[in-house]
Amino acid sequence: MQTATDSKMECVLGIDVGTSRVKCALVNTAGLSILQESSVDLGELQTSSVTGASERSVAGIQSSLESCLDKFDTALLTSVRAIAVCGQMHGCLLWSSTNEQTPSNLITCQDGRCDTNFLSSLPQTRQPVAISSGYGCATLAWLQRHCPEQLKGYDCAGTIMDYVVWALVGDDDRGVLMMSNQNAAGWGYFDQANMSWETDLLAESGFPVHLLPRVVSVPAIAGRLKSSWHGIAGGVLVGVALGDMQCSVLAAQPNTTDAVLNIGTSSQLVAIKSTPLDHLPTSVLKVPYFSQQTLIVAASLSGGNVVKTFVSTLRSWLGELGLPCPIEEEIYARLMTRAQDHMTTTLRVDVRLWGERHTPNQRGGLENVAEDNASIGDVASALFRGIVENLHSMMTAKVLQELKVTRLLGSGTSLEKNDVLRKHTENVFGLPLIIKPGVGSPLGAAKAAILLY
């Protein structure tokens, strides 16, 4: 851990409001090195009577962010010159610009209230990617149809990052809520080429189009910090909120022949578009990056959350059997140890516990179960490999060849800590994997903050 020994040192603050935790990084603007970093778990989801709902308390998220900053050296925070916030691009919350009403819960990207029947009843987008449950526009359409009273009193809608930025900047900068093109693309019904919402389609269905924010390309300045915050001086630049995936790529600094693989709670395989691609599978998206560039993305709902669910299930089984139950960390360690001896297991695990956005009704399962491949080591190894195979089925070898990808850059806690997962990645993709520790989205957000100068 470093301290601010040089009074002339300048740093930037990168914040990532993720699906399960808040992470922050203080980065030296001169050498782009991480001076300090911190993270705080967000805890359990809010309970809801809505089937498939996935919601978080905004107050709880704000508290976690404050706790993150409490861990930093105050002397370093006084050296902050700009702030950038990123996070999960699809979620949605509502708030009042006059603070007359408490913000709604954050309805997360993992929300499943919009079933296939509801989604099929929405206007057909003109964009190549279909709307999915968990997307901001799908959530707002669902609320308008089923719970219109929940929209009353609110005049702002955005991602959790948009709200954090809005809360940080002063009143003079709050005239028009701005959302980045990165986050707008994650909401659906957004025309990336024309930088506009498909308001004509949405208005015909009664959608609350007045809640859609103005969209800007990034990097862009949202405003200035309204007052001193944990030692950060009021008046420092605050950027328009960004997507966590884009920031992860920015942190990794890939070459044109690299693809960035991130396996955290969920998983993504991303390459910067360098050649025209006309016929992409529905499992692959084109999303805005920085400076008018485009990313080619396979974004899976399945990642470390699959392993977490398996560990929770094991603990539940042991409890039901009345047997001693190890702590989660011990189970994780034993699974990895046992999996090492079963790298070539014939067992297959389909990890799509929540489906995928392009195949929302498909679910996971086991294949080729036999008497000699049902050990805990077989299951663990097949589970880890299944995460990788699922991504590979989304971003096929043909697409990677067209993108001229020759190696993978790996990031995310699941990849960094799991040797079995790394080996399966190289075997499944047939490409070398280079792990880049500490290059997560908070670092990318901090690098984006430097672009605000």
VOPAGU-2260 file (C-alpha; in pm, 1 decimal, decimal comma):
REM VOPAGU-2260
SITE   aa  ch    i         X         Y         Z
SITE  MET   A    0       0,0       0,0       0,0
SITE  GLN   A    1     138,9     336,6    -102,1
SITE  THR   A    2      83,6     675,4      50,0
SITE  ALA   A    3      94,0    1024,0     -92,2
SITE  THR   A    4     455,8    1113,2     -13,3
SITE  ASP   A    5     483,0    1340,5    -316,3
SITE  SER   A    6     266,7    1647,8    -273,5
SITE  LYS   A    7     260,6    1696,2    -653,3
SITE  MET   A    8     131,1    1347,5    -723,8
SITE  GLU   A    9    -205,0    1333,8    -897,3
SITE  CYS   A   10    -438,3    1037,4    -906,1
SITE  VAL   A   11    -780,0     940,7   -1037,3
SITE  LEU   A   12   -1055,3     734,2    -880,7
SITE  GLY   A   13   -1220,7     446,5   -1065,0
SITE  ILE   A   14   -1540,8     296,7    -923,3
SITE  ASP   A   15   -1713,7     -23,2   -1034,0
SITE  VAL   A   16   -2065,7     -85,7    -902,4
SITE  GLY   A   17   -2093,3    -455,1    -987,5
SITE  THR   A   18   -2361,9    -718,9    -954,3
SITE  SER   A   19   -2231,4    -852,3    -623,5
SITE  ARG   A   20   -1980,6    -597,2    -492,5
SITE  VAL   A   21   -1849,1    -243,4    -520,2
SITE  LYS   A   22   -1483,3    -203,9    -614,2
SITE  CYS   A   23   -1265,9     107,0    -620,5
SITE  ALA   A   24    -913,9     184,0    -739,1
SITE  LEU   A   25    -691,9     487,0    -690,4
SITE  VAL   A   26    -450,4     516,1    -983,1
SITE  ASN   A   27    -142,6     735,4   -1027,1
SITE  THR   A   28    -190,9     944,4   -1340,8
SITE  ALA   A   29     182,3     946,7   -1415,3
SITE  GLY   A   30     253,2     572,9   -1424,6
SITE  LEU   A   31    -103,0     433,0   -1436,2
SITE  SER   A   32     -16,7     216,3   -1137,7
SITE  ILE   A   33    -275,7     119,0    -877,0
SITE  LEU   A   34    -192,5     298,1    -553,3
SITE  GLN   A   35    -473,8     147,5    -346,3
SITE  GLU   A   36    -781,6     -62,0    -415,7
SITE  SER   A   37   -1075,1    -183,9    -208,8
SITE  SER   A   38   -1397,2    -379,2    -241,6
SITE  VAL   A   39   -1712,5    -438,4     -37,1
SITE  ASP   A   40   -1972,9    -708,8     -96,3
SITE  LEU   A   41   -2329,3    -594,9    -157,4
SITE  GLY   A   42   -2487,5    -873,1      45,9
SITE  GLU   A   43   -2816,3   -1044,1     -28,6
SITE  LEU   A   44   -3078,2    -936,8    -280,9
SITE  GLN   A   45   -3399,2    -770,8    -166,7
SITE  THR   A   46   -3701,0    -994,9    -124,0
SITE  SER   A   47   -3978,4    -940,5    -378,9
SITE  SER   A   48   -4322,4   -1081,5    -446,3
SITE  VAL   A   49   -4259,5   -1056,8    -823,2
SITE  THR   A   50   -4171,0   -1388,1    -986,3
SITE  GLY   A   51   -3813,4   -1386,6   -1114,3
SITE  ALA   A   52   -3731,5   -1050,7    -958,3
SITE  SER   A   53   -3372,7    -953,1    -879,0
SITE  GLU   A   54   -3356,2    -626,8    -686,2
SITE  ARG   A   55   -3109,1    -442,9    -464,1
SITE  SER   A   56   -3151,4    -157,6    -220,8
SITE  VAL   A   57   -2994,4     160,0    -358,3
SITE  ALA   A   58   -2921,9     276,5      -3,3
SITE  GLY   A   59   -2731,8     -48,2      55,6
SITE  ILE   A   60   -2525,6       5,9    -258,8
SITE  GLN   A   61   -2445,8     362,0    -155,0
SITE  SER   A   62   -2340,1     240,2     189,4
SITE  SER   A   63   -2105,7     -16,5      31,3
SITE  LEU   A   64   -1950,5     255,8    -183,6
SITE  GLU   A   65   -1892,6     475,6     120,2
SITE  SER   A   66   -1731,9     179,0     299,8
SITE  CYS   A   67   -1499,7     126,3       2,9
SITE  LEU   A   68   -1376,0     483,3      20,6
SITE  ASP   A   69   -1336,4     462,9     399,0
SITE  LYS   A   70   -1058,6     208,0     338,3
SITE  PHE   A   71    -844,6     452,5     140,9
SITE  ASP   A   72    -563,3     675,7     261,3
SITE  THR   A   73    -717,1    1020,8     300,1
SITE  ALA   A   74    -394,0    1182,4     180,6
SITE  LEU   A   75    -429,8     998,5    -150,4
SITE  LEU   A   76    -792,7    1096,3    -185,2
SITE  THR   A   77    -698,9    1463,8    -158,7
SITE  SER   A   78    -485,8    1409,9    -472,4
SITE  VAL   A   79    -780,4    1288,3    -684,8
SITE  ARG   A   80    -834,3    1501,7    -995,1
SITE  ALA   A   81   -1112,7    1310,0   -1170,9
SITE  ILE   A   82   -1367,5    1034,5   -1101,4
SITE  ALA   A   83   -1517,7     776,3   -1334,9
SITE  VAL   A   84   -1789,9     526,4   -1242,8
SITE  CYS   A   85   -1870,1     206,0   -1428,3
SITE  GLY   A   86   -2092,7     -92,5   -1361,6
SITE  GLN   A   87   -2339,8    -344,8   -1498,8
SITE  MET   A   88   -2497,3    -193,7   -1809,0
SITE  HIS   A   89   -2847,0    -344,1   -1817,4
SITE  GLY   A   90   -3000,6    -269,3   -1475,5
SITE  CYS   A   91   -3252,6       5,4   -1405,9
SITE  LEU   A   92   -3370,5     227,5   -1122,7
SITE  LEU   A   93   -3591,0     534,5   -1089,6
SITE  TRP   A   94   -3537,8     853,2    -893,0
SITE  SER   A   95   -3669,4    1206,7    -852,6
SITE  SER   A   96   -3456,2    1497,1    -973,1
SITE  THR   A   97   -3590,1    1703,5    -683,6
SITE  ASN   A   98   -3523,7    1432,3    -424,4
SITE  GLU   A   99   -3891,3    1441,2    -329,6
SITE  GLN   A  100   -3913,2    1063,6    -342,9
SITE  THR   A  101   -3683,2     782,4    -227,7
SITE  PRO   A  102   -3511,5     610,8    -522,2
SITE  SER   A  103   -3662,8     281,0    -628,6
SITE  ASN   A  104   -3478,6     -45,1    -583,1
SITE  LEU   A  105   -3223,7    -128,3    -849,1
SITE  ILE   A  106   -3377,3    -393,2   -1075,7
SITE  THR   A  107   -3062,4    -579,0   -1177,3
SITE  CYS   A  108   -2943,4    -727,2   -1504,3
SITE  GLN   A  109   -3028,5   -1072,8   -1365,2
SITE  ASP   A  110   -3396,0    -986,0   -1324,1
SITE  GLY   A  111   -3624,3   -1244,1   -1483,9
SITE  ARG   A  112   -3971,2   -1090,4   -1452,1
SITE  CYS   A  113   -3996,7   -1033,0   -1827,6
SITE  ASP   A  114   -4081,4   -1381,4   -1954,4
SITE  THR   A  115   -4089,5   -1485,3   -2319,4
SITE  ASN   A  116   -4459,7   -1406,4   -2358,5
SITE  PHE   A  117   -4413,9   -1053,8   -2226,0
SITE  LEU   A  118   -4104,9    -987,9   -2438,3
SITE  SER   A  119   -4282,6   -1110,2   -2751,6
SITE  SER   A  120   -4562,4    -858,8   -2685,1
SITE  LEU   A  121   -4322,9    -561,9   -2699,7
SITE  PRO   A  122   -4260,3    -364,4   -3019,5
SITE  GLN   A  123   -4012,5    -532,3   -3254,8
SITE  THR   A  124   -3686,2    -342,0   -3234,3
SITE  ARG   A  125   -3508,6    -244,7   -3554,4
SITE  GLN   A  126   -3175,3    -330,4   -3392,8
SITE  PRO   A  127   -2998,4    -663,8   -3458,8
SITE  VAL   A  128   -3012,1    -767,6   -3092,7
SITE  ALA   A  129   -3346,2    -865,6   -2939,0
SITE  ILE   A  130   -3461,4    -715,9   -2608,5
SITE  SER   A  131   -3407,1    -939,6   -2305,3
SITE  SER   A  132   -3526,9    -957,0   -1946,6
SITE  GLY   A  133   -3305,3    -745,2   -1724,4
SITE  TYR   A  134   -3258,1    -479,8   -1994,3
SITE  GLY   A  135   -3361,0    -134,1   -1874,7
SITE  CYS   A  136   -3621,9     -75,1   -2145,1
SITE  ALA   A  137   -3779,8    -416,8   -2085,5
SITE  THR   A  138   -3799,8    -339,8   -1713,3
SITE  LEU   A  139   -3962,0       0,5   -1769,7
SITE  ALA   A  140   -4212,4    -153,8   -2013,1
SITE  TRP   A  141   -4300,7    -421,0   -1755,8
SITE  LEU   A  142   -4350,2    -159,8   -1482,6
SITE  GLN   A  143   -4566,0      54,8   -1709,7
SITE  ARG   A  144   -4790,9    -239,7   -1790,6
SITE  HIS   A  145   -4809,9    -421,1   -1456,3
SITE  CYS   A  146   -4725,2    -162,0   -1187,9
SITE  PRO   A  147   -4776,6     187,2   -1335,4
SITE  GLU   A  148   -4815,7     332,6    -987,2
SITE  GLN   A  149   -4447,4     254,5    -924,3
SITE  LEU   A  150   -4349,8     505,4   -1194,1
SITE  LYS   A  151   -4537,9     794,6   -1035,1
SITE  GLY   A  152   -4328,7    1069,7    -879,2
SITE  TYR   A  153   -4015,6     980,5   -1076,3
SITE  ASP   A  154   -3868,8    1181,0   -1361,2
SITE  CYS   A  155   -3528,7    1009,8   -1396,3
SITE  ALA   A  156   -3436,3     655,8   -1498,5
SITE  GLY   A  157   -3091,4     508,9   -1550,2
SITE  THR   A  158   -2840,4     250,5   -1443,0
SITE  ILE   A  159   -2705,9     244,0   -1088,8
SITE  MET   A  160   -2390,3     412,2   -1219,4
SITE  ASP   A  161   -2593,7     693,3   -1374,4
SITE  TYR   A  162   -2755,2     749,8   -1036,0
SITE  VAL   A  163   -2419,7     751,0    -853,3
SITE  VAL   A  164   -2283,3    1008,8   -1098,4
SITE  TRP   A  165   -2601,0    1218,0   -1071,0
SITE  ALA   A  166   -2571,3    1214,2    -691,3
SITE  LEU   A  167   -2205,5    1322,7    -705,8
SITE  VAL   A  168   -2233,8    1624,1    -933,8
SITE  GLY   A  169   -2371,9    1962,7    -838,8
SITE  ASP   A  170   -2714,5    2108,4    -913,0
SITE  ASP   A  171   -2575,4    2314,8   -1201,9
SITE  ASP   A  172   -2484,1    1991,5   -1383,9
SITE  ARG   A  173   -2816,8    1815,8   -1330,1
SITE  GLY   A  174   -3021,1    1996,0   -1593,1
SITE  VAL   A  175   -3035,1    1697,1   -1829,8
SITE  LEU   A  176   -2956,1    1343,1   -1718,3
SITE  MET   A  177   -2689,9    1196,7   -1948,8
SITE  MET   A  178   -2633,8     827,4   -2018,6
SITE  SER   A  179   -2336,1     696,0   -2213,0
SITE  ASN   A  180   -2387,3     515,8   -2542,8
SITE  GLN   A  181   -2225,2     216,2   -2372,6
SITE  ASN   A  182   -2502,7     189,9   -2114,3
SITE  ALA   A  183   -2779,7     286,3   -2357,0
SITE  ALA   A  184   -2682,6      -6,7   -2579,5
SITE  GLY   A  185   -2734,7    -232,2   -2278,3
SITE  TRP   A  186   -3091,6    -107,8   -2227,7
SITE  GLY   A  187   -3224,0    -208,0   -2569,3
SITE  TYR   A  188   -3419,1      -5,7   -2826,4
SITE  PHE   A  189   -3111,4     208,2   -2886,7
SITE  ASP   A  190   -2983,6     283,8   -3236,5
SITE  GLN   A  191   -2606,4     296,8   -3200,8
SITE  ALA   A  192   -2547,8     439,7   -3548,3
SITE  ASN   A  193   -2783,2     733,9   -3497,5
SITE  MET   A  194   -2726,9     771,2   -3121,5
SITE  SER   A  195   -3100,4     772,0   -3054,7
SITE  TRP   A  196   -3372,6     575,7   -2878,6
SITE  GLU   A  197   -3643,4     410,9   -3086,9
SITE  THR   A  198   -3900,5     640,7   -2930,7
SITE  ASP   A  199   -4142,2     610,1   -3222,8
SITE  LEU   A  200   -4180,0     235,8   -3161,0
SITE  LEU   A  201   -4192,2     269,6   -2784,3
SITE  ALA   A  202   -4441,4     557,3   -2769,6
SITE  GLU   A  203   -4697,5     358,6   -2968,9
SITE  SER   A  204   -4700,6      92,4   -2697,0
SITE  GLY   A  205   -4747,6     338,8   -2410,5
SITE  PHE   A  206   -4384,4     319,0   -2297,6
SITE  PRO   A  207   -4278,8     605,1   -2062,8
SITE  VAL   A  208   -4041,8     762,6   -2315,8
SITE  HIS   A  209   -4009,6    1076,2   -2103,3
SITE  LEU   A  210   -3791,0     875,9   -1864,5
SITE  LEU   A  211   -3526,5     791,5   -2127,3
SITE  PRO   A  212   -3209,4     996,8   -2069,3
SITE  ARG   A  213   -3011,0    1191,8   -2326,8
SITE  VAL   A  214   -2731,0     976,7   -2469,4
SITE  VAL   A  215   -2372,0    1094,0   -2527,5
SITE  SER   A  216   -2057,0     929,0   -2660,2
SITE  VAL   A  217   -1779,9     869,1   -2410,0
SITE  PRO   A  218   -1549,3     980,2   -2270,8
SITE  ALA   A  219   -1761,3    1277,6   -2163,6
SITE  ILE   A  220   -1785,8    1500,4   -1858,5
SITE  ALA   A  221   -2105,9    1478,8   -1652,7
SITE  GLY   A  222   -2010,3    1765,7   -1425,7
SITE  ARG   A  223   -1801,0    1847,9   -1121,2
SITE  LEU   A  224   -1809,6    1701,2    -771,9
SITE  LYS   A  225   -2062,3    1911,8    -580,4
SITE  SER   A  226   -1871,9    1909,4    -248,7
SITE  SER   A  227   -1582,7    1747,8     -63,7
SITE  TRP   A  228   -1622,0    1368,5     -49,9
SITE  HIS   A  229   -1398,2    1155,1     172,4
SITE  GLY   A  230   -1125,3    1415,0     128,4
SITE  ILE   A  231   -1168,5    1451,2    -248,6
SITE  ALA   A  232   -1200,1    1821,7    -319,2
SITE  GLY   A  233   -1526,8    1957,3    -450,8
SITE  GLY   A  234   -1508,5    2062,9    -812,0
SITE  VAL   A  235   -1308,5    1769,6    -952,1
SITE  LEU   A  236   -1429,3    1629,6   -1284,3
SITE  VAL   A  237   -1685,4    1346,6   -1284,7
SITE  GLY   A  238   -1734,0    1147,4   -1602,1
SITE  VAL   A  239   -2056,7    1019,0   -1757,1
SITE  ALA   A  240   -2109,2     662,5   -1628,4
SITE  LEU   A  241   -1950,8     377,0   -1823,5
SITE  GLY   A  242   -2001,8       5,5   -1883,4
SITE  ASP   A  243   -1795,2    -231,0   -1670,1
SITE  MET   A  244   -1713,2    -455,8   -1966,3
SITE  GLN   A  245   -1571,7    -168,6   -2169,1
SITE  CYS   A  246   -1364,1     -61,6   -1871,3
SITE  SER   A  247   -1229,9    -415,9   -1825,1
SITE  VAL   A  248   -1112,5    -411,3   -2186,1
SITE  LEU   A  249    -957,6     -67,1   -2147,2
SITE  ALA   A  250    -768,2    -190,9   -1841,8
SITE  ALA   A  251    -630,3    -495,5   -2026,8
SITE  GLN   A  252    -500,1    -285,7   -2319,7
SITE  PRO   A  253    -543,3    -559,7   -2581,1
SITE  ASN   A  254    -368,8    -567,0   -2917,2
SITE  THR   A  255    -578,7    -597,7   -3231,8
SITE  THR   A  256    -522,5    -975,8   -3231,5
SITE  ASP   A  257    -622,2   -1023,5   -2865,3
SITE  ALA   A  258    -956,5   -1115,4   -2712,4
SITE  VAL   A  259   -1022,7   -1029,8   -2348,3
SITE  LEU   A  260   -1178,0   -1303,8   -2136,5
SITE  ASN   A  261   -1331,0   -1196,8   -1807,3
SITE  ILE   A  262   -1484,3   -1450,1   -1569,2
SITE  GLY   A  263   -1626,1   -1294,8   -1257,3
SITE  THR   A  264   -1985,6   -1331,9   -1142,9
SITE  SER   A  265   -2081,9   -1372,1   -1508,6
SITE  SER   A  266   -1842,8   -1403,8   -1804,1
SITE  GLN   A  267   -1756,9   -1217,5   -2122,1
SITE  LEU   A  268   -1531,0   -1272,1   -2420,6
SITE  VAL   A  269   -1456,3    -947,9   -2601,2
SITE  ALA   A  270   -1255,0    -838,1   -2903,8
SITE  ILE   A  271   -1213,2    -494,8   -3059,0
SITE  LYS   A  272   -1366,5    -495,4   -3405,8
SITE  SER   A  273   -1085,8    -452,6   -3659,4
SITE  THR   A  274   -1250,1    -596,9   -3972,9
SITE  PRO   A  275   -1604,8    -583,6   -4115,5
SITE  LEU   A  276   -1828,2    -859,9   -3980,6
SITE  ASP   A  277   -2162,3    -897,8   -4150,1
SITE  HIS   A  278   -2308,4   -1226,5   -4032,3
SITE  LEU   A  279   -2263,4   -1257,0   -3657,9
SITE  PRO   A  280   -2453,6   -1524,5   -3464,3
SITE  THR   A  281   -2730,0   -1404,1   -3232,4
SITE  SER   A  282   -2511,2   -1497,4   -2934,1
SITE  VAL   A  283   -2265,2   -1220,5   -3024,8
SITE  LEU   A  284   -2324,4    -847,7   -2979,7
SITE  LYS   A  285   -2175,1    -531,1   -3120,5
SITE  VAL   A  286   -2142,9    -271,4   -2844,5
SITE  PRO   A  287   -1989,9      77,5   -2826,4
SITE  TYR   A  288   -1638,0     111,9   -2688,2
SITE  PHE   A  289   -1440,3     436,4   -2658,4
SITE  SER   A  290   -1358,7     690,4   -2930,0
SITE  GLN   A  291   -1610,5     555,5   -3182,7
SITE  GLN   A  292   -1470,7     201,2   -3170,0
SITE  THR   A  293   -1686,9    -112,4   -3148,3
SITE  LEU   A  294   -1651,3    -430,3   -2942,6
SITE  ILE   A  295   -1758,9    -778,3   -3052,0
SITE  VAL   A  296   -1892,5    -946,9   -2739,4
SITE  ALA   A  297   -2014,2   -1281,6   -2614,1
SITE  ALA   A  298   -2173,1   -1193,0   -2279,5
SITE  SER   A  299   -2284,8   -1493,4   -2076,5
SITE  LEU   A  300   -2507,4   -1492,0   -1769,6
SITE  SER   A  301   -2301,4   -1786,4   -1641,0
SITE  GLY   A  302   -1964,9   -1754,1   -1471,1
SITE  GLY   A  303   -1850,8   -1766,6   -1111,3
SITE  ASN   A  304   -2217,4   -1753,7   -1009,8
SITE  VAL   A  305   -2254,4   -2113,2   -1134,1
SITE  VAL   A  306   -1978,1   -2233,1    -903,3
SITE  LYS   A  307   -2120,1   -2029,8    -616,1
SITE  THR   A  308   -2459,3   -2193,4    -669,2
SITE  PHE   A  309   -2299,0   -2538,6    -672,8
SITE  VAL   A  310   -2113,0   -2467,4    -348,4
SITE  SER   A  311   -2431,9   -2338,1    -185,7
SITE  THR   A  312   -2612,9   -2652,7    -300,1
SITE  LEU   A  313   -2344,8   -2876,7    -150,0
SITE  ARG   A  314   -2370,7   -2694,0     180,1
SITE  SER   A  315   -2749,4   -2727,2     171,7
SITE  TRP   A  316   -2726,5   -3103,4     106,2
SITE  LEU   A  317   -2485,2   -3152,2     394,5
SITE  GLY   A  318   -2716,8   -2956,9     622,9
SITE  GLU   A  319   -3018,3   -3164,1     517,7
SITE  LEU   A  320   -2821,5   -3480,4     589,2
SITE  GLY   A  321   -2725,1   -3352,0     933,4
SITE  LEU   A  322   -2353,5   -3361,1     851,3
SITE  PRO   A  323   -2080,7   -3109,2     939,9
SITE  CYS   A  324   -2064,2   -2830,9     681,3
SITE  PRO   A  325   -1726,1   -2674,4     585,1
SITE  ILE   A  326   -1707,3   -2302,3     518,2
SITE  GLU   A  327   -1744,4   -2193,1     155,9
SITE  GLU   A  328   -1373,2   -2112,8     111,0
SITE  GLU   A  329   -1277,0   -2463,3     219,0
SITE  ILE   A  330   -1523,0   -2620,7     -25,6
SITE  TYR   A  331   -1388,9   -2406,7    -311,1
SITE  ALA   A  332   -1031,9   -2514,5    -231,5
SITE  ARG   A  333   -1122,9   -2882,9    -217,7
SITE  LEU   A  334   -1317,0   -2864,2    -544,8
SITE  MET   A  335   -1017,2   -2718,9    -725,6
SITE  THR   A  336    -784,9   -2978,5    -574,9
SITE  ARG   A  337   -1009,4   -3269,4    -675,0
SITE  ALA   A  338   -1072,1   -3123,7   -1020,4
SITE  GLN   A  339    -697,2   -3120,2   -1093,1
SITE  ASP   A  340    -702,7   -3501,4   -1114,6
SITE  HIS   A  341    -999,3   -3512,3   -1354,1
SITE  MET   A  342    -907,1   -3270,0   -1633,0
SITE  THR   A  343   -1012,2   -3523,2   -1899,9
SITE  THR   A  344   -1340,3   -3630,0   -1741,4
SITE  THR   A  345   -1604,3   -3753,1   -1985,8
SITE  LEU   A  346   -1880,2   -3591,9   -1781,1
SITE  ARG   A  347   -2038,1   -3284,6   -1937,9
SITE  VAL   A  348   -2211,4   -3000,4   -1752,4
SITE  ASP   A  349   -2430,7   -2747,0   -1929,2
SITE  VAL   A  350   -2401,2   -2445,4   -1698,3
SITE  ARG   A  351   -2695,4   -2238,8   -1828,0
SITE  LEU   A  352   -2881,7   -2228,7   -1497,3
SITE  TRP   A  353   -3044,8   -1898,6   -1596,6
SITE  GLY   A  354   -3047,2   -1952,1   -1971,8
SITE  GLU   A  355   -2876,1   -1695,4   -2192,3
SITE  ARG   A  356   -3012,4   -1376,5   -2340,5
SITE  HIS   A  357   -3022,9   -1528,7   -2687,4
SITE  THR   A  358   -3171,8   -1857,4   -2555,7
SITE  PRO   A  359   -3372,5   -1751,5   -2247,1
SITE  ASN   A  360   -3573,2   -2074,1   -2214,8
SITE  GLN   A  361   -3284,1   -2321,0   -2229,4
SITE  ARG   A  362   -3148,7   -2453,0   -1902,1
SITE  GLY   A  363   -2847,6   -2650,2   -1787,6
SITE  GLY   A  364   -2802,5   -3017,6   -1728,8
SITE  LEU   A  365   -2567,2   -3315,0   -1709,5
SITE  GLU   A  366   -2461,0   -3532,6   -2003,0
SITE  ASN   A  367   -2280,5   -3862,8   -2033,5
SITE  VAL   A  368   -2317,0   -3949,0   -1664,5
SITE  ALA   A  369   -2156,9   -4285,9   -1592,0
SITE  GLU   A  370   -2056,6   -4492,4   -1293,3
SITE  ASP   A  371   -1690,2   -4401,8   -1335,1
SITE  ASN   A  372   -1724,9   -4022,7   -1386,2
SITE  ALA   A  373   -1950,8   -3910,8   -1104,4
SITE  SER   A  374   -1690,2   -3827,5    -839,8
SITE  ILE   A  375   -1675,8   -3479,3    -690,1
SITE  GLY   A  376   -1356,8   -3419,4    -889,5
SITE  ASP   A  377   -1530,5   -3512,9   -1214,6
SITE  VAL   A  378   -1824,6   -3286,8   -1138,1
SITE  ALA   A  379   -1603,9   -2992,7   -1039,3
SITE  SER   A  380   -1381,3   -3024,3   -1345,9
SITE  ALA   A  381   -1680,5   -3061,2   -1578,9
SITE  LEU   A  382   -1843,8   -2758,4   -1415,1
SITE  PHE   A  383   -1536,1   -2540,9   -1469,3
SITE  ARG   A  384   -1500,4   -2663,8   -1827,1
SITE  GLY   A  385   -1872,1   -2605,9   -1886,0
SITE  ILE   A  386   -1834,0   -2233,5   -1813,8
SITE  VAL   A  387   -1565,8   -2211,0   -2082,2
SITE  GLU   A  388   -1748,5   -2434,4   -2331,6
SITE  ASN   A  389   -2060,3   -2223,6   -2299,0
SITE  LEU   A  390   -1866,3   -1907,8   -2389,6
SITE  HIS   A  391   -1696,2   -2089,7   -2676,0
SITE  SER   A  392   -2035,0   -2193,0   -2814,2
SITE  MET   A  393   -2134,2   -1825,8   -2813,9
SITE  MET   A  394   -1811,9   -1684,0   -2962,8
SITE  THR   A  395   -1733,1   -1961,3   -3208,6
SITE  ALA   A  396   -1394,9   -2047,7   -3356,9
SITE  LYS   A  397   -1519,3   -1908,0   -3689,8
SITE  VAL   A  398   -1589,2   -1565,8   -3537,0
SITE  LEU   A  399   -1253,0   -1561,4   -3358,7
SITE  GLN   A  400   -1078,0   -1649,6   -3683,9
SITE  GLU   A  401   -1258,0   -1368,5   -3866,6
SITE  LEU   A  402   -1144,8   -1132,5   -3592,0
SITE  LYS   A  403    -788,7   -1265,4   -3633,1
SITE  VAL   A  404    -763,6   -1346,1   -3261,1
SITE  THR   A  405    -442,6   -1531,5   -3173,2
SITE  ARG   A  406    -441,7   -1517,1   -2794,4
SITE  LEU   A  407    -665,2   -1454,4   -2492,9
SITE  LEU   A  408    -602,3   -1201,5   -2216,3
SITE  GLY   A  409    -762,8   -1324,4   -1894,4
SITE  SER   A  410    -895,9   -1121,8   -1603,6
SITE  GLY   A  411   -1145,0   -1161,8   -1321,4
SITE  THR   A  412   -1117,8   -1328,0    -983,8
SITE  SER   A  413   -1245,4   -1665,8   -1103,3
SITE  LEU   A  414    -972,1   -1694,8   -1367,3
SITE  GLU   A  415    -698,0   -1554,7   -1148,3
SITE  LYS   A  416    -763,4   -1798,8    -863,0
SITE  ASN   A  417    -862,8   -2114,5   -1050,3
SITE  ASP   A  418    -584,6   -2304,7   -1227,6
SITE  VAL   A  419    -827,6   -2570,7   -1354,4
SITE  LEU   A  420   -1041,9   -2304,1   -1518,7
SITE  ARG   A  421    -734,0   -2157,3   -1686,7
SITE  LYS   A  422    -624,1   -2496,1   -1824,8
SITE  HIS   A  423    -971,0   -2571,1   -1957,4
SITE  THR   A  424    -975,9   -2228,8   -2124,2
SITE  GLU   A  425    -662,0   -2300,7   -2322,6
SITE  ASN   A  426    -779,8   -2651,8   -2411,8
SITE  VAL   A  427   -1128,2   -2547,8   -2523,8
SITE  PHE   A  428   -1027,0   -2241,0   -2725,1
SITE  GLY   A  429    -696,6   -2378,6   -2850,5
SITE  LEU   A  430    -534,8   -2042,5   -2782,9
SITE  PRO   A  431    -273,4   -1929,0   -2530,8
SITE  LEU   A  432    -413,9   -1755,5   -2223,1
SITE  ILE   A  433    -221,9   -1469,4   -2063,8
SITE  ILE   A  434    -348,1   -1376,0   -1718,0
SITE  LYS   A  435    -338,2   -1004,2   -1645,1
SITE  PRO   A  436    -393,3    -972,6   -1270,0
SITE  GLY   A  437    -533,7    -651,9   -1130,6
SITE  VAL   A  438    -668,5    -522,5   -1462,5
SITE  GLY   A  439   -1034,2    -520,5   -1372,4
SITE  SER   A  440   -1297,6    -260,6   -1444,1
SITE  PRO   A  441   -1202,6     -20,1   -1157,6
SITE  LEU   A  442    -860,5      26,5   -1320,6
SITE  GLY   A  443   -1028,4      73,6   -1658,1
SITE  ALA   A  444   -1264,5     331,3   -1510,8
SITE  ALA   A  445    -966,7     515,2   -1363,7
SITE  LYS   A  446    -795,7     515,3   -1704,4
SITE  ALA   A  447   -1116,8     652,6   -1853,5
SITE  ALA   A  448   -1112,7     928,7   -1589,9
SITE  ILE   A  449    -775,1    1041,7   -1725,3
SITE  LEU   A  450    -938,4    1087,7   -2066,7
SITE  LEU   A  451   -1160,1    1356,7   -1910,6
SITE  TYR   A  452    -869,8    1598,8   -1873,3
